[in-house]
Amino acid sequence: MSFSRPDLPTLIERAVADIESRLPGADARLRRSNLNVLARVHAGATHGLYGYLDWLSRQILPDTADAEILERHARIWLTIGRIPAAYAVGQATVTGSDGAVIPAGTVFKRSDGTAYAAESEATIAGGSALVTIVADIAGQAGNAAAGSALTLDSPIAGINAAATVTAGALTGGADIEDDDSLRIRLLERIQEPPMGGAKADYVAWAKEVPGVTRAWCYPEEMGDGTVTVRFVRDDDASLIPDVNEVAAVQAYIDERRPVAAELFVVAPVAAPVAFEVELVPATASVKAAVEASLRDLLLREAEPEGGLGEGRILLSHIREAISLAAGETDHHLIAPVTDVTPAVGAMATFGSLAWA
């Protein structure tokens, strides 16, 4: 049976009724009487206790706990509680005079002021040098695309001030895990206890790596005794991980997996979906709502195809997502014309959205 918390007026009325029932002839409803004051003071204190008990009832279970108590639940159940933020790392090309040295700790800055420090010393040879740099501050803000321009924070003799991020980009930066992600991991841990190498264990291990938001496990995809893990990083500019991010997950799981298993961590292959919609009304706000709804559909349902139809996005679900967009009254879906069915290893991603 559910419990309905009484509000303050109800508690006041109960206190007044109790006083009058125990003091025959007394009128506890008179505005300026001591009895009325006592009834209100008692009701106020009781209301505060109900509030505290209501808060406690939400903290008992992790699916409703506030952030601080949620972290305490996580520290009890999870190997890793809240996943900390991670630093972006990569290489930059620096030019200058042969023999000139870039000391470890040399600071480079991006145009927005984001700073990066050289991990180790590098020497110019053949007019250039590759310098491994790490963001000064952890988080996604430290990630940078290939070709991004950097500048020396302080001049160094024989070194040109301008530097360029290499083709590998600066990746791996991730913000601290938010409450929703932590809550999902915690509930998954409770519902699927570790089994020493079960399918769910590989998914849990992958999601313990900073920046990983979703992961999937495919036993024996590469043959007997093999385990294939695919994952994405939904909060990055591209949800498909790069080689460095794949290597980080591989290394992390390798330290925890059963020794007899042969592990393959691979990135899903993006299969962009091109949407075309005739929309009524075709206003900017409704178009934005439709795009947001389609992106949310892919976030909820898209996963790498493993050969059993896991990656299929139903055409009916696409139509439903458009219909649920705020402001939409009618539409005609021109593309796609059938269910989206990625190839094995591929995953449906948002490609484009055209309006007829």
C-alpha positions in Angstrom: 0.0 0.0 0.0 1.4 3.4 -1.0 1.7 6.2 1.6 0.4 9.7 0.9 2.4 12.4 2.8 0.0 14.8 4.5 0.5 18.5 3.7 0.8 21.2 6.3 -2.9 22.4 6.3 -3.9 18.8 6.9 -1.5 18.4 9.8 -2.7 21.7 11.3 -6.3 20.5 11.1 -5.3 17.1 12.7 -3.6 18.9 15.6 -6.5 21.2 16.2 -8.9 18.3 16.1 -6.8 16.3 18.6 -6.6 19.2 21.1 -10.4 19.8 20.9 -11.1 16.1 21.4 -9.0 16.0 24.5 -10.1 19.3 26.0 -13.9 19.3 25.9 -15.2 22.8 25.3 -11.9 24.2 24.1 -11.8 26.1 20.8 -8.3 25.6 19.2 -9.4 27.4 16.1 -9.4 30.9 17.6 -6.7 32.8 15.8 -5.0 34.3 18.9 -5.5 31.4 21.3 -2.6 29.6 22.8 -4.2 26.3 21.7 -4.2 27.5 18.1 -0.5 28.4 18.3 0.4 25.1 19.9 -1.5 23.2 17.1 0.4 25.1 14.4 3.8 24.7 16.1 3.2 20.9 16.5 2.0 20.6 12.9 5.1 22.5 11.6 7.5 20.3 13.5 5.6 17.2 12.3 5.7 18.5 8.7 9.5 18.9 9.0 9.8 15.3 10.2 7.7 14.0 7.4 9.9 15.9 5.0 13.1 14.3 6.4 11.5 10.9 6.3 10.5 11.5 2.7 14.1 12.4 1.9 15.4 9.3 3.7 13.0 7.1 1.8 14.5 8.3 -1.5 18.1 7.7 -0.3 17.5 4.1 0.7 17.3 2.9 -3.0 19.9 4.0 -5.6 17.4 4.6 -8.3 16.0 7.6 -6.4 19.0 8.7 -4.3 20.5 12.2 -4.5 24.0 12.7 -5.8 25.9 12.4 -2.5 24.1 9.3 -1.3 24.2 7.8 -4.9 28.0 8.1 -4.7 28.0 6.2 -1.4 25.9 3.4 -2.9 28.3 3.3 -5.9 31.4 3.0 -3.6 29.8 0.0 -2.0 28.7 -1.8 -5.1 31.1 -0.8 -7.9 34.8 -1.4 -8.4 35.0 2.2 -9.6 32.6 4.7 -8.1 32.0 7.9 -10.1 34.4 7.8 -13.0 36.8 10.8 -12.8 37.4 13.2 -15.7 40.2 12.3 -18.1 42.9 14.4 -19.8 43.1 14.7 -23.6 46.4 13.5 -25.1 48.0 13.4 -28.5 50.8 14.8 -30.6 51.6 18.2 -32.2 54.1 19.0 -35.0 56.5 21.7 -34.0 59.0 23.3 -36.5 62.2 25.1 -36.0 66.0 24.9 -36.4 67.6 21.4 -36.2 69.0 20.7 -32.8 66.7 23.0 -31.0 65.1 21.4 -28.0 61.5 21.6 -26.7 61.8 20.9 -23.0 59.3 18.6 -21.1 56.6 20.8 -19.6 56.6 23.3 -22.5 53.1 24.9 -22.7 51.2 25.3 -25.9 47.9 27.1 -26.1 44.9 26.9 -28.3 43.1 30.1 -29.5 40.5 29.7 -26.8 43.2 29.6 -24.1 43.1 25.9 -23.5 46.7 24.8 -22.5 48.7 21.7 -23.2 52.0 20.6 -21.8 54.7 18.6 -23.4 55.0 15.2 -21.8 58.7 14.7 -22.6 61.6 16.5 -24.2 61.8 16.6 -28.1 64.5 17.7 -30.5 64.0 19.3 -33.9 65.4 17.1 -36.7 64.8 17.7 -40.4 63.0 21.0 -39.5 60.3 19.5 -37.3 59.6 17.3 -34.3 56.6 15.4 -32.9 55.7 16.4 -29.3 53.4 14.4 -27.2 51.2 16.9 -25.3 48.6 16.5 -22.5 45.8 19.0 -21.7 46.3 20.9 -18.5 42.7 20.5 -17.4 40.7 17.2 -17.6 37.5 17.1 -19.6 36.2 17.1 -23.1 37.2 20.7 -23.6 40.8 19.5 -24.1 40.0 17.4 -27.1 41.1 19.0 -30.4 40.7 18.0 -34.0 43.6 17.2 -36.4 45.0 20.4 -37.8 44.1 22.6 -34.8 46.5 25.4 -34.4 48.6 25.8 -31.2 51.0 28.5 -30.1 53.9 28.4 -27.7 53.0 30.1 -24.5 56.6 31.4 -24.0 59.3 31.8 -26.8 62.0 29.2 -27.1 65.2 29.9 -29.1 65.1 28.1 -32.4 61.5 27.0 -32.1 58.7 28.5 -34.2 55.8 29.7 -32.2 53.1 28.0 -34.3 52.4 24.2 -33.8 49.8 22.0 -35.4 47.9 19.0 -34.0 48.7 15.9 -36.0 46.3 13.6 -37.8 45.8 11.6 -34.7 44.1 14.6 -33.0 44.0 15.2 -29.3 41.6 12.7 -27.8 40.7 10.8 -24.6 39.4 13.9 -22.8 36.3 13.1 -20.8 34.2 15.0 -18.3 33.5 13.5 -14.9 30.7 11.0 -14.9 27.3 12.5 -14.4 24.6 11.2 -12.0 22.5 9.6 -14.7 25.4 7.5 -16.1 26.6 6.5 -12.6 23.0 5.5 -11.6 22.7 3.3 -14.8 26.0 1.6 -14.1 25.1 1.0 -10.5 21.7 -0.5 -11.3 23.3 -2.7 -14.0 25.8 -4.0 -11.4 23.0 -4.8 -8.9 20.9 -6.5 -11.5 23.7 -8.4 -13.2 26.3 -9.4 -10.5 29.9 -10.1 -11.8 30.3 -13.6 -13.0 34.1 -13.7 -13.6 33.9 -13.1 -17.4 30.3 -13.2 -18.4 29.0 -11.1 -21.3 27.7 -8.4 -18.9 31.2 -8.2 -17.2 32.8 -7.1 -20.4 30.2 -4.4 -20.9 30.7 -3.2 -17.3 34.5 -3.2 -17.7 34.3 -1.1 -20.9 32.0 1.4 -19.3 34.5 2.0 -16.4 36.9 3.7 -18.9 36.4 7.5 -18.8 34.4 8.7 -21.8 32.8 5.4 -22.7 29.0 5.7 -22.6 27.7 2.5 -24.2 29.3 -0.9 -24.9 28.3 -4.3 -26.3 29.8 -7.7 -26.1 29.8 -10.4 -28.8 31.0 -13.8 -27.7 32.9 -16.0 -30.2 32.4 -13.5 -33.1 36.0 -14.0 -34.1 36.0 -17.7 -33.4 36.0 -20.2 -30.5 37.3 -18.7 -27.3 37.1 -15.1 -28.5 35.2 -12.1 -27.1 34.5 -9.0 -29.2 33.7 -5.7 -27.5 32.4 -2.6 -29.3 31.8 0.7 -27.6 30.9 4.4 -28.3 31.6 7.8 -26.7 28.3 9.6 -27.2 29.6 12.8 -25.6 32.5 13.3 -28.0 32.3 15.2 -31.2 32.2 11.8 -32.9 30.7 8.9 -31.0 32.9 6.4 -32.9 36.2 5.9 -30.9 39.6 6.4 -32.5 42.5 4.0 -32.3 43.9 5.4 -29.1 40.5 5.2 -27.3 40.1 1.6 -28.6 43.6 0.8 -27.3 42.7 2.3 -23.9 39.6 0.1 -23.5 41.6 -3.0 -24.7 44.3 -2.4 -22.1 41.8 -1.8 -19.3 39.8 -5.0 -20.0 42.9 -7.1 -20.6 43.9 -6.4 -16.9 40.5 -7.9 -15.7 39.3 -10.5 -18.2 39.8 -14.3 -17.8 43.2 -15.3 -19.1 41.8 -18.0 -21.3 39.7 -15.5 -23.4 41.0 -13.9 -26.5 39.7 -10.3 -26.5 39.1 -8.0 -29.5 38.1 -4.5 -28.8 37.0 -2.7 -32.0 35.2 0.5 -32.9 31.8 0.2 -34.6 31.7 1.2 -38.2 29.5 4.3 -38.7 26.5 3.8 -41.0 25.1 7.3 -41.4 21.3 7.4 -42.0 20.1 10.1 -44.4 16.6 11.3 -43.4 14.2 13.2 -45.6 10.9 14.4 -44.3 8.0 16.4 -45.5 6.8 18.2 -42.4 3.7 20.0 -41.3 4.1 22.7 -40.0 7.6 23.2 -41.5 8.6 25.9 -38.9 12.2 26.2 -37.6 11.1 25.1 -34.1 9.3 22.0 -35.3 12.2 21.1 -37.5 14.6 21.4 -34.6 12.2 19.2 -32.5 12.1 16.5 -35.2 15.9 16.5 -35.5 16.3 16.2 -31.7 13.7 13.4 -31.6 15.5 11.4 -34.3 18.9 11.8 -32.6 17.3 10.6 -29.4 15.9 7.6 -31.2 19.3 6.6 -32.4 20.8 7.2 -28.9 18.2 4.8 -27.4 18.1 2.1 -30.1 21.2 2.1 -32.3 23.8 -0.5 -31.6 26.4 -2.4 -33.6 25.0 -5.2 -35.7 26.1 -8.6 -34.5 24.4 -10.7 -37.1 21.1 -11.2 -35.2 19.4 -8.0 -36.1 20.6 -6.0 -33.0 21.4 -3.0 -35.1 18.1 -2.6 -37.0 16.2 0.6 -36.6 12.5 0.0 -37.4 10.9 2.3 -39.9 7.8 2.5 -37.6 10.0 3.7 -34.8 11.4 6.5 -37.1 7.9 7.6 -38.0 6.9 7.5 -34.3 9.9 9.6 -33.3 8.9 12.3 -35.9 5.2 12.2 -34.7 6.3 12.7 -31.1 8.2 15.9 -31.9 6.7 18.9 -30.2 4.5 20.9 -32.7 4.3 18.2 -35.4 0.8 17.7 -36.8 1.6 15.7 -39.9 4.5 14.4 -41.9 5.5 12.2 -44.8 8.8 10.2 -44.4 10.5 10.1 -47.8 13.7 8.5 -46.7 14.5 5.9 -45.5 11.9 3.8 -47.1 12.6 0.6 -45.3 14.0 -0.5 -41.9 17.6 0.6 -41.4 19.7 -2.6 -41.4 23.5 -2.0 -40.9 26.1 -4.6 -41.9 27.7 -6.7 -39.2 30.0 -4.5 -37.1 28.3 -1.3 -38.4 26.0 0.9 -36.4 23.4 3.4 -37.5 24.4 7.0 -36.8 22.8 10.4 -37.6 23.9 11.3 -41.1 21.7 14.1 -42.5 18.2 15.5 -42.4 16.6 17.1 -45.5 13.3 18.8 -45.8 11.0 18.2 -48.8 
